Amino acid sequence: MARIAIITGAASGIGRALARALVLRGDTVVVADIDGDGAERVAAELARQGPGAATSAALDVRDAAAVAALVHSTHDNHGRLDVMVNNAGIAIGGEAWELLLAHWDRVIDVNLRGVVHGVHAAYPIMVRQRSGHIVNTASLAGLLPAPGATAYAMTKHAVVGLSLSLRGEAAAYGVRVTAVCPGVVETPILDQGGPDDLPKPPAAGHAREFFRHVQPRFYPADRMAHDIVRGIDRNAALVVAPTSARLAWRIWRYTPLAANRMTARHVAWARAAFAAQPAEADTGGAAGEASEGSPQVTSVSLPYEGANGR
């Protein structure tokens, strides 16, 4: 039977690829994104391809009422909701001292609260219908340390914890929960460098360069989508892909000292490659308020943002 699915952050990247994969299977997908025009274009393209159906919705996942309205209207229109994919997210890179509170607030609001809003709206419906699948996009940075992306990694660890804990509760009601933890996926987020309305740390535009140093090839979004669909079909607790991501996760779990040594080498390389000058410990950094006439301090931020892509 064709499923009814909502995917947030579906105008590009992994969300778009997953919407396409589901529509090709015959499912009906609501393509939701803060970029309403982009969501409309993707939905129109998928509707033409079929054999499933696609509609679009402009959605800011920070707005809990808007998320709830979309979930309830989808359920009312189709009589059920089978899959809720909380995929929308942003990239915030930079060493912790560089970040403004606004950076922390934004990444929490989108990457964590956005997921909470989706769960809060969809889960009670699925409990009542005794079926459904909640899929939350986390990141490999939700399973490993990610120095240079501490704020981002914090939210992704939280999404993993939320998903695995909810999975234990939800099983009794026939509801399934999966956390998706991609490694480096080829998506536009690699080139975005963070929200345009917030200051960007010096290395924010070097995510692609950094990850090229770590691994030569990036995982295609459509293959990641295939992995997610397979994880949904198998009711996997975690979808960790590609193989290099699973290897990194296992190294961290079983030989953390070796993993720490590798991470330290990557950190040292990134600082050497992207830093103009070392930061002064007592300046308050880029996140502090510079007094008029004070010299600017240039520092490095390790560009882990975009590791999972959208």
Beta strands, then each sheet from edge to edge (+ up, - down):
strand 1: 4-8
strand 2: 28-33
strand 3: 53-58
strand 4: 83-86
strand 5: 132-137
strand 6: 175-182
strand 7: 185-186
strand 8: 219-220
strand 9: 238-241
sheet 1: 3+ 2+ 1+ 4+ 5+ 6+ 9+
sheet 2: 7+ 8+
end
